[in-house]
Amino acid sequence: MLHFVDVIALATSSFSDRLDSDPDESQCDQESFDEEEVLKYYFHRGFTYQETLLFLCERHQHQLSYSTLLQRLRKYGLGRLGMAGKEEFNDTFCKVQQRMAELINGPCSSAGYRTVWYILEMEGLRIPRVIVQDLLREMDPTGTELRKKHRLKRRSYRNPGPNYAWHIDGYDKLKHWGFPVHGAIDGFSRKILWLNVARFNNSPHKIALYYVQAVSEQGSCPVELITDLGTENGLTASIQTFFLDNPDAHRYVSSPRNQRIEGWWSFYSRRHCTWWRSFFNDLEFQGTVDTSCEMAMECLWYCFHWVLQAEFDAVKERWNTHRIRKSRNDTVPGRPDSLFFLPELHGASDCGMPVNLTEVRYVTQHLIEDDSSQTNDYQDYFNYARTSLSIPLP
């Protein structure tokens, strides 16, 4: 069975579901169906042909020559050039307008034209970026002016390669409504390693569980783990030093100095979180939600935590496959997934330290207790009521 980690080591369930939907047929139709799905995935996320060939070879054990790749792309109707005819362009243009209207009235209302253009690219709506820029300026003039007023001043940052430093931190902007978030980012590639909505983002066991799961998936841990001074990071710091048998393998810094993850939270606040905060504030202002009532907060969690997690998964995938431009701050340009999995293509090498699976199992069994599995009477009741009344999930 082909899992999503074999595609690009991301955690987006929709793509994995498509690949895993017919396990019995995967053997007999491996060459035609799976190859088309994988090529479309890499193509719509903008990876170069060279990167696509390397991904096919290293992540899928599937070798193609450059000319064969071009033939397969033509066969599947994938081309880098624009739309073939006027009718096709007009049809795509109408779909783009409709989709952009949905985006600017949803969680992506604060996103710039590059982000909107890339979302359209990922969904197979290919249109020149300058057209998206003009449309966004026309359809959302107020948002365009507001984005022009903010400029982020960056500090210099040095990192020799992927898996040299991981930065982890919690995000509390949605915690007022019961949705704390925890995330991690690789310092060199800027790849998001995990982005999870949980009941608590200050639980040492929960954070340690996220960390060990990432180490297990990668088969290695970073040379250095960087966290702020919060007490919730103590268990994760101990596990990191245990894996490498080195007390210097973890480093505590103040929150402003944990700049990679703090910078990404700033990006998320500007581009996505503003909409959700306004949405929950409206529910509270209308009297639909009373944040002082335990039952109301439990109901809010039941209705929206999966919706929010799906949104975070989509944001994570878009970020990990978008292109980071060259800047004046000595950062390496490229797509985070390409920088992370193919560092040799960008003049770097993987710095990850191999971790024995026996140690991972030992840590999982003896040190980590997932405290999120406690039964909750409210959630059981809501699930029973929804099922009895045949109400679909939000």
Secondary structure, DSSP 8 states (H G I E B T S, - for coil): ---HHHHTS---HHHHHHHHS-TTTTTTTIIIIIHHHHHHHHHHTT--HHHHHHHHHHHH-----HHHHHHHHHHTT--SS--SSHHHHHHHHHHHHHHHHHHHTTTTTT--HHHHHHHHHHTT----HHHHHHHHHHH-HHHHHHHHT-----------STTSEEEEEEE-TTGGGT--EEEEEETTT--EEEEEE-S-SS-HHHHHHHHHHHHHHHTEE-SEEEE-S-GGGHHHHHHHHHHHT-GGGEEE--GGG-HHHHHHHHHHIIIIIHHHHHHHHHHHHTTS--TT-HHHHHHHHHHHHHHHHHHHHHHHHHHHHS-B---TT----B-HHHHHH-GGGGT-----EE--HHHHHHHHHHT---GGG---HHHHHHHHHHHHTT----
